[in-house]
Amino acid sequence: MSTADRTQIKKKNKTGRTLLIILLILALIIGAYVVNQRRLRRANEAALAQLETVPYTRETLTSTISGAGPIRPRQSATLYWQTSGFVGERDHEVGEEVTEDTILYRLDDSRLSADMLQAQLNLLNAQTSLQNLESDTDIQRVTLQNNLTNAQKTLITLEQNLLALTRRDCTDWRLTNLQTAYDDALENYQNWPTETGWLQVQAARADLDFCDPAVIASETASLNSQIDLQKQNIASWQAELDKIANGPDPEVKAKLELQLKLAEKQLEAQTIKAPFDGTIIALNYNLGDMVSAGSPAAQIADLSELFVDVPISEVDIPQIKAGQEAELVFDAYFDQTFYGKVVEVATVGVNTAGIVNYNVTIQLDSEHDGIRPGMTVGVNILVEEKPNTYTVPAESVVSRNGNYYVYVLRDGIPVEVEVKIGAYSSRKIEVLQADIQDGESILLSPPVSLMDAFAGMGR
């Protein structure tokens, strides 16, 4: 055998060994892959066995619309101080139930502010005036009667004087003689100023005035003015007397009663009272604390009825009606379900960032021990019941690219099936169309990674 032949044989042997090694490596890789796939399949099957399933069946679906909101009482109030001072009484504690007008606080009477002292003085004055009103009216009645008697006498005298004045009759020659007598008396007095001469001047002037038309006109005007004034006084006093003929003047009494009520209202600022029957939920001051006007003193709430206002989209609001039942779930009581009823649907919506919502008010049923105002509650309003319909749990439905799917367990393998859905509740979704048989098992909360793993195995 030549050297070339031996070399050729060696090359063939070497190539064969290399190919054998490659085949062995490939066999190991394939074996490892198969073993790993079997192990992975067993692990997936074990994980699948741990998943919950429900049978695909018909039932009555209760359709709901959901929302959330804070609990509020039937009514509540924050009470504010209307004056300053120091707390003198506090006879109640937070959590106590009180009735309307129960005094929660009273200021110390010995350290009242100036406005409270003035209110006390106004109260005392109004009370005293009301107490003395009858006796004061008697005195006023006597005074008015005396005024009327005197005024009527004066009026008679004035009218008689006016009548006498109008009856004065002086001829021209007499007026001329009286003027001449006055002028002579005045000239004599000027030439010889004696007391007797002055008396003669005054007498002559009086005689002249008696017939002087200007003086008569002036006296007539004066008398008419006095007569008019007396008539006005008589009419006014008579009207006042008529008002109190059978008792005190109603207007005066009403004014005093109003002053009394005003003083009492001002003095109410010394106390903080419950405005309605309810439960004390806050007291902000203790005995001896200084308070100022406008500061919050206490909070009270009527917890006999509790409500929740839930914003509902304008899309869903047409389905909401007063009287519909509602389920309520609280974070603090996640293992309990409470119930209520729709009592009011707002007619005007609220636009927030372009989204219009309408407030729906739900009243909780009477059994609501432990529920407190301010708690957030999830609400499911029961809007429709659809009997004999296919349903699946909400957590079994998977959404992808606008379509909906569930996983049906067939021969131990999850199979993805597309479904068309309809109405829904908080827990169930109506299935309008699907290639699923009655009784087939639907996977709950199927892990996407696990479902993809089975799909990738081609099974």
C-alpha positions in Angstrom: 0.0 0.0 0.0 1.4 3.3 -1.0 2.0 6.2 1.2 -0.8 8.2 -0.5 -3.3 5.4 0.1 -2.4 5.3 3.8 -2.9 9.0 4.0 -6.2 8.8 2.4 -7.4 6.1 4.8 -6.3 8.2 7.8 -8.3 11.2 6.5 -11.4 9.1 6.1 -11.0 7.6 9.6 -10.6 11.1 11.1 -13.7 12.4 9.3 -15.7 9.5 10.6 -14.7 10.1 14.2 -15.6 13.8 13.9 -19.0 13.0 12.5 -19.6 10.5 15.2 -18.7 13.0 17.9 -21.1 15.6 16.3 -23.8 13.0 16.2 -23.3 12.1 19.8 -23.4 15.8 20.8 -26.6 16.3 18.9 -28.1 13.3 20.5 -27.2 14.6 23.9 -28.7 18.0 23.1 -31.9 16.5 21.8 -32.1 14.2 24.8 -31.6 17.1 27.2 -34.2 19.1 25.3 -36.7 16.3 25.4 -36.1 15.7 29.1 -36.3 19.4 29.9 -39.6 19.7 27.9 -41.0 16.8 29.7 -40.0 18.3 33.0 -41.4 21.7 32.0 -44.6 20.0 30.8 -44.9 18.2 34.1 -44.3 21.5 36.0 -46.9 23.3 33.9 -49.4 20.5 34.3 -48.8 20.6 38.0 -49.3 24.4 38.0 -52.4 23.9 35.9 -53.8 21.4 38.3 -53.5 24.1 41.0 -55.7 26.5 39.1 -59.4 26.8 39.9 -62.1 26.1 37.4 -65.8 26.7 37.2 -68.4 24.9 35.0 -69.8 26.7 32.0 -73.5 26.9 32.9 -76.6 29.1 32.7 -77.8 31.2 35.6 -79.5 34.4 36.4 -77.1 37.3 35.9 -77.6 40.4 37.9 -76.2 43.4 36.0 -74.5 46.1 38.0 -73.0 49.5 37.6 -70.1 50.3 39.9 -68.7 53.3 41.6 -67.2 54.5 44.8 -67.6 57.4 47.3 -67.3 58.5 50.9 -69.9 57.8 53.5 -71.8 60.8 54.9 -74.4 61.1 57.7 -77.9 62.2 57.2 -76.8 65.6 58.4 -73.8 67.1 60.1 -72.7 70.4 61.4 -69.6 72.2 62.6 -70.4 74.6 65.4 -68.4 77.8 65.8 -67.9 80.2 68.6 -69.8 83.5 68.1 -67.8 85.4 70.8 -64.6 85.2 72.8 -64.2 84.1 76.4 -63.2 81.1 78.5 -64.8 77.7 78.7 -66.8 77.4 82.0 -68.7 74.2 81.3 -68.3 71.0 79.3 -70.6 68.2 80.3 -70.3 65.8 77.4 -67.7 63.7 75.5 -67.0 62.6 72.0 -69.2 59.7 70.9 -72.2 60.6 73.1 -75.6 60.8 71.6 -77.4 64.1 72.5 -80.8 65.7 71.7 -81.5 69.0 70.0 -80.6 72.1 72.1 -78.3 70.1 74.5 -75.6 72.5 75.8 -72.2 71.2 74.8 -70.2 74.2 76.1 -70.9 77.3 78.2 -68.6 80.2 78.7 -67.5 81.3 82.2 -70.0 84.1 83.3 -67.3 85.8 85.4 -65.0 86.4 82.4 -67.4 87.5 79.7 -66.4 89.8 76.8 -67.7 93.4 76.6 -70.2 92.5 73.9 -71.7 89.8 76.2 -71.9 92.2 79.1 -73.7 94.8 76.9 -76.1 92.0 75.8 -76.8 91.2 79.4 -77.6 94.9 80.1 -79.9 95.0 77.0 -81.7 92.0 78.2 -82.2 93.5 81.7 -83.5 96.8 80.2 -85.9 95.0 77.9 -87.2 92.8 80.7 -87.7 95.8 83.1 -89.5 97.8 80.4 -91.8 94.9 79.6 -92.5 94.3 83.3 -93.4 98.0 83.8 -95.3 98.4 80.6 -98.7 98.2 82.2 -98.0 100.8 84.9 -96.2 103.0 82.4 -99.2 102.8 80.1 -101.5 103.9 82.9 -99.3 106.9 83.6 -99.1 107.7 79.9 -102.9 107.4 79.6 -103.5 110.0 82.4 -100.9 112.3 81.0 -102.5 112.2 77.5 -105.9 112.8 79.0 -104.6 115.9 80.9 -102.9 117.2 77.8 -106.1 116.8 75.8 -108.2 118.6 78.4 -105.8 121.5 78.6 -105.4 121.7 74.8 -109.2 121.7 74.3 -109.5 124.6 76.8 -106.8 126.5 75.1 -108.4 125.9 71.8 -111.7 127.3 73.0 -109.9 130.5 74.3 -108.0 130.9 71.0 -111.1 130.6 68.9 -113.0 133.1 71.2 -110.1 135.6 70.8 -110.1 135.1 67.0 -113.9 135.7 66.9 -113.5 138.9 69.0 -110.7 140.0 66.7 -112.8 139.6 63.6 -115.6 141.7 65.2 -113.5 144.8 65.7 -115.2 147.7 63.7 -113.2 151.0 63.4 -114.3 153.8 61.1 -111.7 155.7 59.1 -112.2 158.9 61.1 -111.6 157.0 64.4 -108.5 155.4 63.0 -107.3 158.9 62.0 -108.1 160.4 65.4 -106.2 157.4 67.1 -103.2 158.0 64.9 -103.2 161.7 65.7 -103.5 161.0 69.4 -100.5 158.6 69.2 -98.4 161.1 67.2 -99.1 163.9 69.7 -98.3 161.7 72.7 -95.1 160.6 71.1 -94.1 164.2 70.3 -94.9 165.4 73.8 -92.8 162.6 75.3 -89.9 163.5 73.0 -90.2 167.1 74.1 -90.7 166.4 77.8 -89.7 162.7 78.6 -91.4 161.9 81.7 -92.8 158.6 83.0 -96.4 159.9 82.7 -95.6 160.9 79.1 -94.4 157.4 78.3 -97.4 155.8 79.8 -99.6 158.1 77.6 -97.5 157.0 74.5 -98.1 153.3 75.3 -101.9 153.9 75.9 -102.2 155.7 72.6 -100.3 152.9 70.8 -102.6 150.3 72.3 -105.7 152.3 71.2 -104.2 152.6 67.7 -103.3 148.9 67.5 -106.8 147.9 68.4 -108.0 149.5 65.1 -104.8 149.2 62.9 -105.5 146.8 60.0 -101.9 145.6 59.9 -101.9 144.7 63.6 -105.3 143.0 63.2 -104.0 140.9 60.3 -100.9 139.9 62.2 -102.8 138.9 65.3 -105.3 137.0 63.2 -102.5 135.0 61.5 -100.9 134.3 64.9 -104.2 133.1 66.4 -104.9 130.8 63.3 -101.4 129.3 63.7 -101.9 128.6 67.4 -105.3 127.1 66.7 -103.9 124.8 64.0 -101.1 123.7 66.4 -103.6 122.9 69.1 -105.8 120.9 66.8 -102.7 118.9 65.6 -101.7 118.2 69.2 -105.3 117.2 70.1 -105.4 114.8 67.1 -102.0 113.3 67.9 -102.7 112.9 71.6 -106.1 111.4 70.9 -104.6 108.9 68.5 -102.0 107.9 71.1 -104.8 107.6 73.7 -106.9 105.4 71.4 -103.9 103.0 71.0 -103.6 102.4 74.7 -107.3 102.6 75.5 -107.5 98.9 76.2 -103.8 98.2 77.2 -100.2 99.0 76.2 -99.4 100.2 72.7 -99.0 97.0 70.6 -96.1 98.6 68.6 -94.2 99.5 71.8 -94.8 96.1 73.2 -93.6 94.4 70.0 -90.5 96.6 69.9 -89.6 95.7 73.5 -90.2 92.0 72.8 -88.0 92.2 69.8 -85.3 93.9 71.8 -85.6 91.1 74.4 -85.3 88.4 71.7 -82.3 90.1 70.3 -80.6 90.3 73.6 -81.4 86.6 74.3 -80.0 85.7 70.8 -76.8 87.6 71.6 -76.5 85.8 74.9 -76.8 82.5 73.2 -73.3 83.1 71.9 -72.2 82.1 75.5 -73.2 78.5 74.7 -72.7 75.9 72.1 -75.9 73.8 71.6 -76.6 70.7 69.5 -78.7 71.9 66.5 -80.4 68.5 66.1 -80.4 65.0 67.6 -77.1 63.4 66.9 -73.8 62.1 68.0 -70.9 64.2 69.1 -67.9 63.5 66.8 -65.5 66.3 67.9 -65.0 68.6 70.9 -62.1 71.0 70.4 -61.9 72.7 73.8 -61.5 71.7 77.5 -62.5 73.5 80.7 -60.7 76.8 81.1 -59.5 77.1 77.5 -59.7 80.5 75.9 -61.9 80.7 72.8 -62.2 83.3 70.1 -65.1 84.2 67.7 -65.1 82.2 64.5 -63.1 79.2 65.9 -64.7 75.7 65.5 -66.0 74.4 68.8 -67.5 71.1 68.0 -68.9 68.7 65.4 -72.1 66.8 65.6 -73.7 64.3 63.1 -77.0 62.5 62.8 -75.8 58.9 62.3 -79.3 57.4 62.3 -79.1 57.3 58.5 -75.9 57.0 56.3 -75.5 57.8 52.7 -73.0 57.7 49.9 -72.9 59.9 46.8 -71.5 58.0 43.9 -70.5 59.7 40.6 -71.9 57.7 37.6 -70.9 58.3 34.0 -73.4 59.9 31.7 -73.2 56.7 29.6 -74.6 54.6 32.5 -76.8 57.1 34.3 -80.0 56.2 32.1 -80.0 52.8 33.7 -80.1 54.2 37.3 -83.5 54.6 39.0 -84.5 55.4 42.5 -85.4 52.3 44.5 -82.7 50.1 42.9 -80.8 47.9 45.4 -77.0 48.3 45.9 -74.2 46.2 47.4 -71.5 48.0 49.3 -68.0 46.8 50.2 -65.7 48.6 52.6 -61.9 48.2 52.8 -62.2 48.0 56.6 -64.8 45.2 56.3 -63.6 43.4 53.1 -65.1 40.1 54.3 -68.6 41.6 54.6 -71.2 42.9 52.2 -73.5 45.7 53.2 -76.7 46.8 51.3 -78.4 50.0 50.5 -80.9 51.6 48.1 -80.8 54.4 45.5 -82.8 57.3 46.9 -81.9 60.1 44.5 -80.4 60.6 41.1 -79.0 64.0 40.3 -80.6 65.8 37.3 -77.6 68.0 36.7 -74.2 66.6 35.9 -70.7 67.7 36.9 -68.2 68.2 34.1 -64.7 67.3 35.2 -61.9 67.4 32.6 -64.4 66.8 29.9 -66.1 63.8 31.6 -69.7 64.3 32.8 -70.8 62.4 35.9 -74.1 62.5 37.8 -74.2 62.0 41.6 -76.3 59.0 42.7 -77.3 59.0 46.4 -77.5 55.6 48.1 -78.9 55.2 51.6 -77.5 52.3 53.6 -79.8 49.8 55.3 -80.4 50.3 59.0 -77.8 47.7 59.9 -74.6 49.6 59.6 -72.8 49.2 62.9 -69.1 50.1 62.7 -69.6 52.2 59.5 -68.3 55.8 60.1 -68.6 59.0 58.1 -65.7 59.5 55.7 -65.1 55.8 55.0 -64.7 55.0 51.3 -67.0 52.4 50.0 -67.2 50.5 46.7 -70.8 50.4 45.3 -72.5 48.0 42.9 -75.9 49.2 41.8 -78.1 46.3 40.7 -79.7 47.6 37.5 -81.0 44.4 35.7 -81.6 40.7 36.1 -81.2 38.4 33.1 -82.4 34.8 33.8 -81.1 31.6 32.0 -78.0 33.2 30.5 -74.5 31.8 30.1 -72.0 33.5 32.4 -68.4 33.3 33.3 -66.5 34.9 36.2 -65.1 38.3 35.4 -61.5 37.1 36.3 -61.6 34.4 33.7 -62.0 36.8 30.8 -58.8 37.9 28.9 -58.9 41.0 26.7 -56.5 41.2 23.7 -56.7 43.6 20.7 -60.3 44.4 21.4 -61.4 40.8 21.5 -62.2 38.7 24.6 -61.1 35.1 25.4 -61.5 32.5 28.0 -59.5 29.3 28.6 -61.4 26.0 28.5 -59.8 22.9 30.0 -60.1 20.1 27.4 -58.3 16.8 28.0 -56.3 18.5 30.7 -55.0 21.2 28.4 -56.2 24.9 28.4 -57.7 25.9 25.1 -58.2 29.5 24.2 -61.7 30.3 23.0 -63.0 33.6 21.8 -66.2 34.9 23.4 -68.6 37.7 22.7 -69.7 39.3 26.0 -72.8 41.3 27.0 -74.0 42.5 30.3 -71.9 42.2 33.4 -72.0 42.4 37.2 -69.3 42.9 39.7 -68.4 39.2 39.5 -69.9 37.7 36.3 -70.0 38.5 32.6 -72.7 37.4 30.2 -71.5 35.3 27.3 -73.6 36.0 24.1 -71.7 33.6 21.8 -68.9 31.1 22.3 -67.8 27.6 21.1 -68.1 26.1 24.6 -70.3 23.2 25.7 -72.4 23.1 28.8 -70.4 21.9 31.8 -67.0 22.5 30.3 -64.4 23.8 32.8 -63.5 27.5 32.6 -60.1 28.5 34.1 -60.2 31.3 36.7 -57.5 33.9 36.6 -55.4 32.1 34.0 -51.7 33.1 34.1 -50.8 34.4 30.7 -47.3 32.9 30.8 -48.7 29.5 31.7 -51.3 29.6 28.9 -48.6 30.7 26.4 -46.4 27.8 27.6 -49.1 25.2 26.7 -49.7 27.0 23.4 -46.0 26.8 22.6 -45.9 23.1 23.2 -48.4 22.7 20.4 -51.0 21.2 22.5 
